[in-house]
Amino acid sequence: MAYESVNPFDNKRDKSFETITDKQLEAKMVIASSCYETWKHTSYAHRRAIVAKAAALLHDEAENFAQIETREMGKRISEARGEVEFSSQILAYYAENAERFLKNLELHPTLGEAHMESSPIGVIFGVEPWNFPFYQLARVAGPHLMAGNVLVVKHAGCVPQCAIAFEKLWLDAGAPAGLYTNLLISHDQSNQVIDDPRVKGVALTGSVAAGRSIAARAGQNLKPSSMELGGSDAFIVLEDADLEHTIKWAVWGRMYNAGQTCCAAKRFIVVESIADKFLQKFQAALSALKAGDPMDENTTLGPLSTESALVQLLAQVDSAVSHGAKIIMGGKRIDRPGAFMQPTIMTDVKPENPAFRDEFFGPVAMFFRVKDEDAAIALANDSDFGLGGSVFTKDTVRGRRVASRVETGMMFINNISWSDAELPFGGIKDSGYGRELGDMGIQQFVNKKLVRTLVAEAPV
């Protein structure tokens, strides 16, 4: 496969990059493996200095990184700046906290002494998507490099300049050759990397289909993996919700990053008594969004990442309608250059409609009316996905009760604010397994070794 930069604002090609040869791939794997043999013995202080420097450079050069991202995948410039800053914070967070997270854990056996110690396992292979081209990289680089592992990463084909810029960041921060390696490789070469005995773990963020394929390959090789896949998150609105507050989060939750977010609000489940008011206000707010140049601060609706992503989303909407769904706004591409789609609301999506089980990766909201809280929870749980979800109510005790009953990896009460390095991120069911960020994120690819001291005669 070729790696191409195409600006989705006007669909103009910028640059293309060829995949590396198998010989070049082998040379990079040799360097990465050699780096690990040294890096695993470095002190936390030494690792911290490099990771913290990368965090500082990312912060200082945020505008440059953000503009690369906006040109390659169309994210509005203000959102891109926010992503780059959050990525910097993630690196700084692990630079500061990794040693504490991985310190020896004292155990208390009935006889003698024992502890658990953490050690790196080797070269980790990351496969990352385009929708957050720096954040996705930072949330694997921060923890796993601080843990003493090294990374080789295949980024998405439409963001090669983001991938190259992030690799350069580490070299500029003083990282040794091979600590972080960007791989412009094909899907077949990805399988070679997973099979490579020097690779000891695999981290993927991507689609369910990609997760099944890569997890299976890792499993065949008996290698640990983490899978952060898709989502169809429920946005539950109870009858006592503060509607003005709720609508603001509904718009942000569905339209942030043009709706191209795994944990975006996708299924709006609203109790009947407030449904009409919610729908009226939600539709009005979406109608106010204006498509434009994502580099322009005044633009409120950016393009999708690629023309192919737009075509796929339009086909999903058409399929949903052919199976009985109704479009109450949007549903079409915007008549202008670039990969722009109208904000869309669908209703009457029945369980037999393929859309009921689908993930819509773009500005498409499915709207459902329900009788009460129990019906809302039942509908939220009737999904193959289980990444995130939210509930809106003035009663936070009630909100916590609902959150506990919804089957997901993450639930948010009166918000959808997942952007904190301290908060573990991940899901269940078809949304994958494992966690990134927080204390849990650094534990994914370390050996948890038991060490026991006991002065005693061997059993007879």
Buried (B, 14 or more C-beta within 10 A) or exposed (E): EEBBBBBBBEBEEEEEBEBBEEEEBEEBBEBBBBBBEEBBEBEBEEBBBBBBBBBBBBBEBBEEBBBBBBBBBBBBBBBBBBBBBBBBBBBBBBBBBBBEBBEEEEEEEEEEEBBBBBEBBBBBBBBBBBBBBBBBBBBBBBBBBBBBBBBBBBBBBBBBBBBBBBBEBBEEBEBBEBBBBBBBBBBEBBBBBBEBEBBBBBBBBBBBEBBEBBBEBBEEBEBBBBBBBBBBBBBBBBBEBEBEEBBEBBBBBBBBBBBBBBBBBBBBBBBEEBBEEBBEBBBEBBEEBEBBBBBBEEBEBBBBBBBEBBEEBBEBBBBBBEBEBEBBBBBEBBEEEBBBBBBBBBBBBEEEBEBBBBBBBBBBBBBBBBEEBEBBBEBBBEBBBBBBBBBBBEEEEBBBBBBEBBBBBBBBBBEBEBBEBEBBBBBBBBBBBBBBBBBBBBBBBBEEEEEEEEEEEEEE
